[in-house]
């Protein structure tokens, strides 16, 4: 029987961690801030140990976050200084230009801005404080929680849904009337137009439309 290796955990300073995406959904960040406050006094260490941040070690030994961007930003806003990280891939010996290409081709980064436009690697923020708000990412996150699509392992799958919704719902509506926008998103998610997206749950029966 193969032994299962536990991940090796290290402490890392939040402001030293490098994002691999440009935007987050700030409503998602606020939700995670609220959950952090609700965890109960004295449970901070347990919470952080249960929410280890996966990173790629890159040139100069820097840690690049490949998941949990929303959580790390939320923890920073709550005054947390360090988190536990585990290195998934060590690319510290790879030249910088090649490093970005490797991350990109492996689906470990999402260099798209809050308007869904691809940006140069140089536009990635240097810390989580530079992450900008994409309201459609928040809409996609809530859409999944409401059963609009299934959880999926496709990298950055909620950003794919965000981009789908961005092309069909006005940004001002998402920002000013989130609940109405969510209702529209729930209908759009069950149409054939969305059948190429990860986690698509199929069309609604005609009588339920």
Backbone torsions as a table, in degrees:
resi	resn	phi	psi	omega
1	UNK	NA	130.0	-179.0
2	UNK	-72.9	136.2	176.0
3	UNK	-78.8	137.9	178.6
4	UNK	-90.4	121.2	-178.4
5	UNK	-82.6	127.3	175.9
6	UNK	-73.9	144.8	178.2
7	UNK	-63.9	144.5	176.6
8	UNK	-86.2	121.5	-175.0
9	UNK	-99.6	143.2	175.5
10	UNK	-133.5	150.1	171.1
11	UNK	-80.1	140.3	175.2
12	UNK	-140.1	142.9	176.5
13	UNK	-75.3	128.8	-174.9
14	UNK	-55.2	-43.6	-175.6
15	UNK	-71.6	-10.1	175.2
16	UNK	-89.1	-12.8	-177.9
17	UNK	-77.9	138.0	-178.2
18	UNK	-102.7	126.7	176.8
19	UNK	-69.8	156.4	172.5
20	UNK	-116.0	17.8	173.1
21	UNK	-143.5	167.5	-174.0
22	UNK	-99.4	-32.9	-173.1
23	UNK	-127.3	162.8	171.5
24	UNK	-139.8	169.4	171.4
25	UNK	-92.9	112.9	-174.8
26	UNK	-66.8	-24.8	172.9
27	UNK	-64.4	-36.5	176.8
28	UNK	-65.1	-41.5	178.3
29	UNK	-61.0	-45.2	179.9
30	UNK	-62.7	-37.9	178.1
31	UNK	-62.8	-41.3	179.9
32	UNK	-70.6	-32.3	174.1
33	UNK	-62.4	-42.9	179.7
34	UNK	-62.7	-41.7	-179.9
35	UNK	-65.8	-36.3	177.3
36	UNK	-62.2	-42.9	-179.3
37	UNK	-67.3	-27.4	-176.6
38	UNK	-83.7	-9.6	-170.2
39	UNK	-64.3	-24.2	-179.3
40	UNK	102.2	142.3	-177.9
41	UNK	-62.7	140.8	177.1
42	UNK	84.1	0.5	-177.5
43	UNK	-108.6	14.3	-177.4
44	UNK	-61.3	-47.6	-177.6
45	UNK	-63.1	-43.6	179.5
46	UNK	-61.0	-43.0	179.4
47	UNK	-60.7	-47.5	-177.3
48	UNK	-66.1	-35.8	177.9
49	UNK	-69.1	-25.3	177.7
50	UNK	-88.9	-3.8	-179.7
51	UNK	-130.9	61.3	-179.1
52	UNK	-70.8	137.1	-177.2
53	UNK	-92.9	118.7	177.7
54	UNK	-77.0	135.7	-178.4
55	UNK	-134.2	158.5	166.8
56	UNK	-106.2	131.8	175.6
57	UNK	-86.4	121.9	-175.2
58	UNK	-111.3	-165.7	178.7
59	UNK	-52.9	144.7	-178.2
60	UNK	64.1	16.9	177.4
61	UNK	73.2	13.8	-179.6
62	UNK	-72.7	148.4	178.8
63	UNK	-98.9	126.4	179.1
64	UNK	-110.4	120.1	-178.7
65	UNK	-68.7	131.6	175.5
66	UNK	-115.8	4.7	174.4
67	UNK	-165.4	165.2	177.4
68	UNK	68.4	29.9	176.4
69	UNK	-59.8	-41.9	-179.0
70	UNK	-62.6	-43.9	-178.5
71	UNK	-65.0	-45.0	-177.8
72	UNK	-63.8	-41.0	176.7
73	UNK	-63.0	-42.0	180.0
74	UNK	-62.7	-43.5	179.6
75	UNK	-63.4	-39.9	176.5
76	UNK	-60.5	-44.5	179.8
77	UNK	-63.0	-26.8	179.6
78	UNK	-88.2	4.1	175.7
79	UNK	89.3	8.2	177.7
80	UNK	-75.5	135.6	-175.2
81	UNK	-97.2	-34.2	-175.8
82	UNK	-132.7	156.9	175.6
83	UNK	-136.2	167.1	172.1
84	UNK	-87.6	135.7	176.3
85	UNK	-127.0	157.4	172.5
86	UNK	-134.6	134.6	-178.4
87	UNK	-81.2	119.7	178.7
88	UNK	-85.9	-41.6	178.5
89	UNK	-139.1	135.7	176.5
90	UNK	-103.4	106.3	179.0
91	UNK	-115.0	28.7	-174.9
92	UNK	-66.4	-21.7	-179.5
93	UNK	-90.3	-4.7	-178.2
94	UNK	-81.9	138.0	177.7
95	UNK	-61.8	151.0	-171.9
96	UNK	-56.5	-47.4	-178.9
97	UNK	-61.4	-42.0	178.9
98	UNK	-69.5	-32.8	-179.5
99	UNK	-57.0	-47.7	-179.3
100	UNK	-63.6	-38.7	179.6
101	UNK	-64.8	-42.1	179.0
102	UNK	-62.1	-47.0	178.3
103	UNK	-58.7	-43.9	-177.0
104	UNK	-64.0	-49.2	-175.7
105	UNK	-71.4	-21.8	176.9
106	UNK	-89.3	1.6	-179.5
107	UNK	69.4	32.4	-177.9
108	UNK	-104.9	10.5	176.7
109	UNK	-147.3	162.1	-178.8
110	UNK	-139.8	82.1	-174.3
111	UNK	-83.5	55.7	179.8
112	UNK	-120.6	140.5	-176.3
113	UNK	-86.2	-172.2	-175.4
114	UNK	-74.7	-1.0	172.2
115	UNK	-108.1	8.9	178.7
116	UNK	79.3	14.0	-178.4
117	UNK	-96.5	135.1	177.4
118	UNK	-68.9	136.9	-178.9
119	UNK	-120.4	159.7	175.5
120	UNK	-61.7	153.5	179.4
121	UNK	-55.4	-32.0	-177.9
122	UNK	-64.0	-16.9	-178.8
123	UNK	-84.0	-7.1	176.3
124	UNK	-63.7	136.2	-178.9
125	UNK	-66.0	153.5	-178.7
126	UNK	-83.6	-15.1	176.0
127	UNK	-152.8	170.1	-177.7
128	UNK	-65.7	-18.4	177.9
129	UNK	-68.0	-19.6	-179.4
130	UNK	-90.8	-1.7	177.8
131	UNK	-66.8	135.9	-178.0
132	UNK	-106.6	162.2	-175.9
133	UNK	-82.9	128.3	169.2
134	UNK	-117.1	102.0	-176.2
135	UNK	-61.4	-24.4	179.2
136	UNK	-73.0	-25.0	174.2
137	UNK	-68.9	-37.8	174.9
138	UNK	-64.7	-40.8	179.9
139	UNK	-63.6	-42.3	179.1
140	UNK	-64.7	-39.3	178.9
141	UNK	-63.0	-44.1	178.8
142	UNK	-69.9	-34.4	177.2
143	UNK	-59.4	-44.3	178.5
144	UNK	-63.7	-43.3	-179.8
145	UNK	-63.1	-28.9	179.2
146	UNK	-86.2	5.1	177.1
147	UNK	87.5	13.7	179.8
148	UNK	-67.8	-29.4	172.4
149	UNK	-154.4	162.1	-174.7
150	UNK	-87.2	153.6	175.1
151	UNK	-61.9	140.0	-173.3
152	UNK	-143.7	153.8	-177.9
153	UNK	-91.4	-0.4	178.1
154	UNK	-59.0	128.9	-179.5
155	UNK	-56.2	134.8	176.4
156	UNK	55.4	35.1	-175.9
157	UNK	-62.0	-33.5	-179.1
158	UNK	-71.6	-25.6	173.3
159	UNK	-70.9	-32.1	175.8
160	UNK	-64.9	-41.6	175.9
161	UNK	-66.3	-38.9	178.0
162	UNK	-59.0	-43.0	-179.3
163	UNK	-67.2	-36.8	175.9
164	UNK	-60.5	-46.3	-178.7
165	UNK	-69.8	-34.1	-179.1
166	UNK	-58.7	-32.3	-177.4
167	UNK	-82.1	-5.2	-172.9
168	UNK	-128.7	-13.8	-179.4
169	UNK	-128.5	138.4	-179.5
170	UNK	-71.1	139.7	-179.1
171	UNK	-59.8	-41.1	-179.2
172	UNK	-60.2	-35.0	179.3
173	UNK	-66.9	-41.0	178.4
174	UNK	-63.1	-40.5	-177.5
175	UNK	-74.2	-33.4	-172.9
176	UNK	-103.3	-22.4	-177.9
177	UNK	-145.8	72.3	-172.9
178	UNK	-60.5	-40.4	-176.5
179	UNK	-64.2	-41.4	177.3
180	UNK	-65.6	-42.5	177.7
181	UNK	-61.0	-37.9	178.1
182	UNK	-64.7	-40.1	176.7
183	UNK	-59.8	-42.1	177.3
184	UNK	-65.4	-41.5	-179.1
185	UNK	-62.0	-39.4	179.4
186	UNK	-62.4	-37.5	177.5
187	UNK	-70.4	-44.5	-178.8
188	UNK	-62.9	-34.3	-176.2
189	UNK	-65.5	-22.0	-177.5
190	UNK	-104.9	19.7	176.1
191	UNK	-98.7	163.9	178.5
192	UNK	-65.6	-21.5	179.1
193	UNK	-62.0	-24.0	-176.3
194	UNK	-99.9	7.2	-171.1
195	UNK	-69.6	-10.8	178.8
196	UNK	-89.0	-7.1	-173.9
197	UNK	-86.4	146.9	179.8
198	UNK	-63.0	134.4	178.1
199	UNK	83.9	6.4	179.3
200	UNK	-56.0	133.3	-173.2
201	UNK	-103.4	10.1	177.7
202	UNK	92.3	167.8	-178.8
203	UNK	-76.0	150.6	171.1
204	UNK	-71.9	145.9	173.6
205	UNK	-58.4	149.3	-176.4
206	UNK	-54.0	-37.8	-176.8
207	UNK	-73.9	-14.0	-178.6
208	UNK	-99.2	-7.6	-176.3
209	UNK	-70.1	NA	NA
